[in-house]
Amino acid sequence: MTAKTIHTILWCLALTTSAAPSFSQVPVASTMENNQMGKSKTSGFNKVEKDIILRGQSGSELPVYLITDKKELKVLKKTSIDIDYADPLLPVLEERMLKTVQNPSHPGVGIAAPQVGINRNLIWVQRFDKEGEPFEFYINPKITWKSKLTRQGTEGCLSIPDRKENVLRSYAIRITYQDKKGQIVEENIEGFTAVIFQHEVDHLYGILYPDRLVEQEESEQVELNEKIPFSIPKNTLIP
């Protein structure tokens, strides 16, 4: 996700305590995700992936894959698999992905491994919900819960140049991931940071935000309040 979209999305966080929403649990996977999810096996990097990770100057940024290139689009649309947290090349990829998302010429607020040609479940996310707004690296992340409550905000993508669209995302999520010791960690996240996680985890399933626009057009949403632009699926309302 691009950094230039921040100013148009941060209004999502401008809620008073009295207006704070309550959440309902829903299945994590949409139809789109169900079509692409499978049992993700864990393994180390293969030869092609190693070549990409070690290509070029050590510690430098990696080229960002774009939808305008047919071969790169094929990688972006492929479902990723888990990585062995102890793979010796993981810290190398971690560093190079961070350099890529922080490139001043095209800064972002998140990046997924498929965007640099590696179909592995790895993402960087800028944590706007933490002091100092640090970037953090996540190994094998999975979204296990999403709120039915949604908000719409403008999104861009490093892999989709010169385009921004309004996308509906769940206001709150629950995510699990592995830390660098292989331990499973679980977090509840809301607001703009939850939007970034949803955008980046979508990349791991080969889902790009324009795909969500198609899904969004087919869903029926009901606004909860004219002053607070939240909505929920129509079929969740009590008759």
Residue, then its C-alpha position, 0 to 999 in steps of 0.5 A: m500500500t502506498a504512503k500517499t493514501i495515508h491522508t485520505i484514509l486517516w479519517c477512519l481513526a477520527l472517532t470519539t469514545s462515545a461513537a466507538p463501534s461494537f463488533s460482530q464475529v464473521p467467517v474470515a474468508s470471503t468467497m474470493e479467499n475461499n477459492q484461493m485458500g488451502k493448507s499452507k505448507t512450511s518450507g525454506f526458500n527454493k533456488v529461484e527465491k534465493d536467487i531473487i533475495l541475493r540478486g543485486q547489492s546486499g541490503s539494497e531495495l528490490p524491484v517492485y512487481l507491477i500488474t502492467d507486466k504479464k509475468e509479474l502479474k502472474v506472481l502477484k495473482k498466485t497464492s503464497i505459502d508459509i516460510d520456515y521462520a528459521d531460514p537463514l535467508l529470511p533476515v536478508l529478505e526482511e531487510r531488503m523488503l523494508k528498504t523497498v517499502q521505505n524507498p523515498s521515490h515510492p514510499g509505502v505503509g506496507i508491502a508483501a513478499p509477492q510484490v518483490g517476486i517471493n510467494r511466501n507469507l511475509i509482510w511489513v506493516q507500518r503500525f500507526d496504532k503504536e507510538g512512533e508509528p514503527f514498521e514491523f515484520y510479520i512471518n506467516p500472518k493469518i487473519t482469523w476474524k473480521s468485524k462485520l462493521t466496515r468503513q470505506g477509505t482510499e487505497g493505493c498499491l505499490s504494484i498498481p501505479d497511478r491508481k487509487e480507489n475507495v475500498l470497504r474494509s472491516y474496521a477491526i480484525r484478529i491476526t495471528y503470526q509467528d515471531k522470530k523465535g517461531q512462537i505464535v502471536e495473536e493480536n486484535i487490531e482496528g482502524f487504519t492499521a487494520v486496513i493495512f493488514q487486510h491489504e497486505v494479507d490479501h496479497l498473500y492470497g493473490i488478491l489485489y484491491p481492484d478484486r475487492l472492488v468487484e466483490q464490493e459492488e456485488s455486496e449490499q451494505v447498510e449505513l449505520n449513521e449519516k455522520i459516522p460512515f460505518s456500514i454492515p452487510k444488509n443481511t445481518l440486520i434484525p428484520 
